Amino acid sequence: MPKHKRRYPVLNALKGRIREKETSYRELAERLGIAANSLSDKLNGHYPFTIAEAEALADLLDIAPNDVVYFFMPAYCKTQHA
């Protein structure tokens, strides 16, 4: 079954942070309690993160509270800095 049209932005900065921390989708997904495919879908903009997932992921990736918007809401950041 094909995924629905992308409704959310791809989270490229978050993907970069995952690489910086030298971890994997599989490891993070296990720590979040979700499937690796679900994490991938969320990072690729097919489904949104819940607030609890975003909060836990920020903690796992050492993302400061002031930087959460940059990593999880890139479209918002573009409109604020345009």
LOLO-722747 format. One record per atom (N, C-alpha, C, O): residue number from 1; atom name; x, y, z; residue in three letters. Coordinates in steps of 0.2 Angstrom, whole numbers, plus 2048, in hexadecimal, padded with zeros to 3 digits. Example, Ala and Ser with C-alpha at 12.3 -4.5 7.8 and 13.67 -1.06 7.14 Angstrom:
<sites>
[1; N; [842; 7E4; 827]; ALA] [1; CA; [83E; 7EA; 827]; ALA] [1; C; [842; 7F0; 827]; ALA] [1; O; [847; 7EF; 82A]; ALA] [2; N; [840; 7F5; 823]; SER] [2; CA; [844; 7FB; 824]; SER] [2; C; [840; 800; 827]; SER] [2; O; [843; 806; 828]; SER] 
</sites>
This chain:
<sites>
[1; N; [804; 7FA; 800]; MET] [1; CA; [800; 800; 800]; MET] [1; C; [804; 806; 800]; MET] [1; O; [809; 807; 804]; MET] [2; N; [804; 80B; 7FB]; PRO] [2; CA; [808; 811; 7FB]; PRO] [2; C; [806; 816; 801]; PRO] [2; O; [801; 816; 803]; PRO] [3; N; [80B; 819; 803]; LYS] [3; CA; [80A; 81E; 808]; LYS] [3; C; [806; 824; 805]; LYS] [3; O; [807; 825; 7FF]; LYS] [4; N; [803; 827; 80A]; HIS] [4; CA; [7FF; 82D; 808]; HIS] [4; C; [804; 833; 806]; HIS] [4; O; [80A; 832; 807]; HIS] [5; N; [801; 838; 803]; LYS] [5; CA; [805; 83D; 801]; LYS] [5; C; [809; 840; 807]; LYS] [5; O; [806; 841; 80C]; LYS] [6; N; [80F; 843; 806]; ARG] [6; CA; [812; 846; 80B]; ARG] [6; C; [80E; 84C; 80E]; ARG] [6; O; [80C; 850; 80A]; ARG] [7; N; [80D; 84C; 814]; ARG] [7; CA; [80A; 852; 817]; ARG] [7; C; [80E; 856; 81C]; ARG] [7; O; [80C; 85C; 81D]; ARG] [8; N; [814; 853; 81E]; TYR] [8; CA; [818; 856; 823]; TYR] [8; C; [81F; 857; 81F]; TYR] [8; O; [821; 853; 81B]; TYR] [9; N; [823; 85C; 822]; PRO] [9; CA; [829; 85D; 81F]; PRO] [9; C; [82E; 857; 821]; PRO] [9; O; [82E; 854; 826]; PRO] [10; N; [833; 856; 81C]; VAL] [10; CA; [838; 851; 81D]; VAL] [10; C; [83D; 854; 823]; VAL] [10; O; [83E; 85A; 822]; VAL] [11; N; [83F; 851; 827]; LEU] [11; CA; [843; 853; 82D]; LEU] [11; C; [84A; 852; 82C]; LEU] [11; O; [84D; 84E; 82F]; LEU] [12; N; [84D; 856; 827]; ASN] [12; CA; [854; 855; 825]; ASN] [12; C; [859; 857; 82B]; ASN] [12; O; [85E; 853; 82C]; ASN] [13; N; [857; 85C; 82F]; ALA] [13; CA; [85C; 85E; 834]; ALA] [13; C; [85C; 858; 839]; ALA] [13; O; [861; 857; 83C]; ALA] [14; N; [856; 855; 83B]; LEU] [14; CA; [856; 850; 83F]; LEU] [14; C; [859; 84A; 83D]; LEU] [14; O; [85D; 846; 841]; LEU] [15; N; [859; 848; 837]; LYS] [15; CA; [85D; 843; 834]; LYS] [15; C; [864; 844; 834]; LYS] [15; O; [868; 83F; 836]; LYS] [16; N; [866; 84A; 833]; GLY] [16; CA; [86D; 84C; 834]; GLY] [16; C; [86F; 84B; 83B]; GLY] [16; O; [875; 848; 83D]; GLY] [17; N; [86B; 84D; 840]; ARG] [17; CA; [86D; 84C; 847]; ARG] [17; C; [86E; 844; 849]; ARG] [17; O; [872; 843; 84D]; ARG] [18; N; [869; 840; 846]; ILE] [18; CA; [86A; 839; 847]; ILE] [18; C; [871; 837; 845]; ILE] [18; O; [874; 833; 848]; ILE] [19; N; [873; 839; 83F]; ARG] [19; CA; [87A; 837; 83C]; ARG] [19; C; [87F; 83A; 841]; ARG] [19; O; [884; 836; 842]; ARG] [20; N; [87E; 840; 843]; GLU] [20; CA; [884; 843; 848]; GLU] [20; C; [884; 83F; 84E]; GLU] [20; O; [88A; 83E; 850]; GLU] [21; N; [87F; 83C; 851]; LYS] [21; CA; [87F; 838; 857]; LYS] [21; C; [881; 831; 856]; LYS] [21; O; [881; 82D; 85A]; LYS] [22; N; [882; 82F; 84F]; GLU] [22; CA; [884; 829; 84D]; GLU] [22; C; [880; 823; 850]; GLU] [22; O; [882; 81E; 853]; GLU] [23; N; [879; 824; 84F]; THR] [23; CA; [874; 81F; 851]; THR] [23; C; [870; 81D; 84B]; THR] [23; O; [871; 820; 845]; THR] [24; N; [86C; 819; 84C]; SER] [24; CA; [868; 816; 846]; SER] [24; C; [860; 817; 847]; SER] [24; O; [85E; 818; 84D]; SER] [25; N; [85D; 817; 842]; TYR] [25; CA; [855; 817; 843]; TYR] [25; C; [853; 812; 847]; TYR] [25; O; [84F; 812; 84B]; TYR] [26; N; [856; 80C; 846]; ARG] [26; CA; [854; 806; 84A]; ARG] [26; C; [855; 807; 851]; ARG] [26; O; [850; 805; 855]; ARG] [27; N; [85B; 809; 853]; GLU] [27; CA; [85C; 80A; 85A]; GLU] [27; C; [857; 80F; 85D]; GLU] [27; O; [855; 80E; 863]; GLU] [28; N; [857; 815; 85A]; LEU] [28; CA; [852; 81A; 85C]; LEU] [28; C; [84B; 818; 85D]; LEU] [28; O; [848; 819; 862]; LEU] [29; N; [849; 814; 858]; ALA] [29; CA; [842; 812; 858]; ALA] [29; C; [841; 80D; 85E]; ALA] [29; O; [83C; 80E; 861]; ALA] [30; N; [845; 809; 85F]; GLU] [30; CA; [845; 804; 865]; GLU] [30; C; [844; 808; 86B]; GLU] [30; O; [840; 807; 870]; GLU] [31; N; [848; 80E; 86C]; ARG] [31; CA; [848; 812; 872]; ARG] [31; C; [842; 816; 873]; ARG] [31; O; [840; 817; 878]; ARG] [32; N; [83F; 817; 86D]; LEU] [32; CA; [839; 81B; 86D]; LEU] [32; C; [833; 816; 86D]; LEU] [32; O; [82D; 819; 86F]; LEU] [33; N; [834; 810; 86C]; GLY] [33; CA; [82E; 80B; 86D]; GLY] [33; C; [82A; 80B; 867]; GLY] [33; O; [824; 809; 867]; GLY] [34; N; [82D; 80D; 861]; ILE] [34; CA; [829; 80C; 85B]; ILE] [34; C; [82D; 808; 856]; ILE] [34; O; [833; 807; 857]; ILE] [35; N; [82A; 806; 850]; ALA] [35; CA; [82D; 803; 84B]; ALA] [35; C; [832; 807; 847]; ALA] [35; O; [831; 80D; 846]; ALA] [36; N; [838; 804; 845]; ALA] [36; CA; [83D; 808; 841]; ALA] [36; C; [839; 80B; 83A]; ALA] [36; O; [83B; 811; 838]; ALA] [37; N; [835; 807; 837]; ASN] [37; CA; [831; 80A; 831]; ASN] [37; C; [82D; 810; 833]; ASN] [37; O; [82C; 815; 82F]; ASN] [38; N; [82A; 810; 839]; SER] [38; CA; [826; 816; 83B]; SER] [38; C; [82A; 81C; 83C]; SER] [38; O; [829; 821; 83A]; SER] [39; N; [830; 81B; 83F]; LEU] [39; CA; [835; 820; 840]; LEU] [39; C; [837; 823; 83A]; LEU] [39; O; [837; 829; 839]; LEU] [40; N; [839; 81F; 835]; SER] [40; CA; [83B; 821; 82E]; SER] [40; C; [835; 825; 82B]; SER] [40; O; [836; 82A; 828]; SER] [41; N; [82F; 822; 82B]; ASP] [41; CA; [829; 826; 828]; ASP] [41; C; [828; 82D; 82B]; ASP] [41; O; [827; 832; 828]; ASP] [42; N; [829; 82D; 832]; LYS] [42; CA; [829; 834; 835]; LYS] [42; C; [82E; 839; 833]; LYS] [42; O; [82D; 83F; 832]; LYS] [43; N; [834; 836; 832]; LEU] [43; CA; [83A; 83A; 830]; LEU] [43; C; [839; 83D; 829]; LEU] [43; O; [83C; 842; 827]; LEU] [44; N; [836; 839; 825]; ASN] [44; CA; [835; 83A; 81E]; ASN] [44; C; [82F; 83E; 81D]; ASN] [44; O; [82D; 83F; 817]; ASN] [45; N; [82B; 840; 822]; GLY] [45; CA; [825; 844; 821]; GLY] [45; C; [81F; 841; 81F]; GLY] [45; O; [81A; 844; 81D]; GLY] [46; N; [81E; 83A; 820]; HIS] [46; CA; [818; 837; 81E]; HIS] [46; C; [813; 837; 824]; HIS] [46; O; [80D; 837; 823]; HIS] [47; N; [816; 838; 82A]; TYR] [47; CA; [812; 838; 830]; TYR] [47; C; [815; 83D; 835]; TYR] [47; O; [81B; 83D; 835]; TYR] [48; N; [811; 840; 83A]; PRO] [48; CA; [814; 844; 83F]; PRO] [48; C; [816; 840; 845]; PRO] [48; O; [814; 83B; 846]; PRO] [49; N; [81B; 843; 848]; PHE] [49; CA; [81D; 841; 84F]; PHE] [49; C; [818; 843; 854]; PHE] [49; O; [815; 849; 853]; PHE] [50; N; [817; 83F; 859]; THR] [50; CA; [813; 842; 85F]; THR] [50; C; [818; 846; 863]; THR] [50; O; [81E; 846; 862]; THR] [51; N; [815; 84A; 867]; ILE] [51; CA; [819; 84E; 86B]; ILE] [51; C; [81D; 84A; 870]; ILE] [51; O; [823; 84C; 871]; ILE] [52; N; [81B; 844; 872]; ALA] [52; CA; [81F; 840; 877]; ALA] [52; C; [824; 83D; 873]; ALA] [52; O; [82A; 83D; 876]; ALA] [53; N; [823; 83B; 86D]; GLU] [53; CA; [829; 838; 869]; GLU] [53; C; [82E; 83E; 867]; GLU] [53; O; [834; 83C; 868]; GLU] [54; N; [82C; 844; 865]; ALA] [54; CA; [831; 849; 864]; ALA] [54; C; [835; 84B; 86A]; ALA] [54; O; [83B; 84C; 86A]; ALA] [55; N; [831; 84B; 870]; GLU] [55; CA; [835; 84D; 876]; GLU] [55; C; [83A; 847; 878]; GLU] [55; O; [840; 849; 87A]; GLU] [56; N; [838; 841; 877]; ALA] [56; CA; [83D; 83B; 879]; ALA] [56; C; [842; 83B; 874]; ALA] [56; O; [848; 83A; 876]; ALA] [57; N; [841; 83D; 86D]; LEU] [57; CA; [846; 83D; 868]; LEU] [57; C; [84B; 842; 869]; LEU] [57; O; [851; 842; 869]; LEU] [58; N; [848; 848; 86B]; ALA] [58; CA; [84D; 84E; 86D]; ALA] [58; C; [851; 84C; 873]; ALA] [58; O; [857; 84E; 873]; ALA] [59; N; [84F; 849; 878]; ASP] [59; CA; [853; 847; 87D]; ASP] [59; C; [858; 842; 87B]; ASP] [59; O; [85E; 842; 87D]; ASP] [60; N; [856; 83D; 877]; LEU] [60; CA; [85B; 838; 875]; LEU] [60; C; [861; 83A; 870]; LEU] [60; O; [866; 838; 870]; LEU] [61; N; [85F; 840; 86D]; LEU] [61; CA; [864; 843; 868]; LEU] [61; C; [867; 849; 86B]; LEU] [61; O; [86A; 84D; 867]; LEU] [62; N; [866; 84A; 871]; ASP] [62; CA; [869; 850; 875]; ASP] [62; C; [867; 857; 871]; ASP] [62; O; [86C; 85B; 870]; ASP] [63; N; [861; 858; 86F]; ILE] [63; CA; [85F; 85E; 86C]; ILE] [63; C; [85C; 862; 872]; ILE] [63; O; [858; 861; 875]; ILE] [64; N; [85F; 868; 872]; ALA] [64; CA; [85D; 86D; 877]; ALA] [64; C; [856; 870; 876]; ALA] [64; O; [854; 870; 870]; ALA] [65; N; [852; 871; 87B]; PRO] [65; CA; [84C; 873; 87B]; PRO] [65; C; [84B; 879; 876]; PRO] [65; O; [846; 87A; 872]; PRO] [66; N; [850; 87E; 876]; ASN] [66; CA; [84F; 884; 871]; ASN] [66; C; [850; 882; 86A]; ASN] [66; O; [84E; 885; 865]; ASN] [67; N; [853; 87C; 868]; ASP] [67; CA; [854; 879; 862]; ASP] [67; C; [84F; 874; 85F]; ASP] [67; O; [84F; 872; 859]; ASP] [68; N; [84A; 873; 863]; VAL] [68; CA; [845; 86E; 861]; VAL] [68; C; [841; 870; 85B]; VAL] [68; O; [840; 86C; 856]; VAL] [69; N; [83F; 876; 85B]; VAL] [69; CA; [83B; 879; 855]; VAL] [69; C; [83F; 878; 84F]; VAL] [69; O; [83C; 876; 849]; VAL] [70; N; [846; 879; 84F]; TYR] [70; CA; [84A; 879; 849]; TYR] [70; C; [84A; 872; 846]; TYR] [70; O; [849; 871; 840]; TYR] [71; N; [84A; 86D; 84B]; PHE] [71; CA; [84B; 866; 848]; PHE] [71; C; [844; 863; 847]; PHE] [71; O; [843; 85F; 842]; PHE] [72; N; [83E; 865; 84A]; PHE] [72; CA; [838; 862; 849]; PHE] [72; C; [833; 866; 845]; PHE] [72; O; [82E; 863; 843]; PHE] [73; N; [834; 86C; 844]; MET] [73; CA; [82F; 870; 841]; MET] [73; C; [833; 875; 83C]; MET] [73; O; [833; 87B; 83C]; MET] [74; N; [836; 872; 837]; PRO] [74; CA; [83A; 876; 832]; PRO] [74; C; [836; 87B; 82E]; PRO] [74; O; [839; 880; 82C]; PRO] [75; N; [830; 879; 82C]; ALA] [75; CA; [82C; 87E; 828]; ALA] [75; C; [82B; 884; 82D]; ALA] [75; O; [82A; 88A; 82A]; ALA] [76; N; [829; 883; 833]; TYR] [76; CA; [828; 889; 838]; TYR] [76; C; [82E; 88D; 838]; TYR] [76; O; [82E; 894; 838]; TYR] [77; N; [834; 88A; 838]; CYS] [77; CA; [83A; 88E; 838]; CYS] [77; C; [83B; 892; 832]; CYS] [77; O; [83E; 898; 832]; CYS] [78; N; [83A; 890; 82C]; LYS] [78; CA; [83A; 893; 826]; LYS] [78; C; [836; 899; 826]; LYS] [78; O; [838; 89F; 823]; LYS] [79; N; [830; 899; 828]; THR] [79; CA; [82B; 89E; 828]; THR] [79; C; [82D; 8A4; 82D]; THR] [79; O; [82C; 8AA; 82C]; THR] [80; N; [830; 8A2; 833]; GLN] [80; CA; [833; 8A6; 838]; GLN] [80; C; [839; 8AA; 836]; GLN] [80; O; [83A; 8B0; 838]; GLN] [81; N; [83D; 8A7; 831]; HIS] [81; CA; [843; 8AA; 82F]; HIS] [81; C; [843; 8AD; 828]; HIS] [81; O; [848; 8AF; 825]; HIS] [82; N; [83D; 8AD; 825]; ALA] [82; CA; [83D; 8AF; 81E]; ALA] [82; C; [83C; 8B7; 81D]; ALA] [82; O; [83C; 8B9; 818]; ALA] 
</sites>
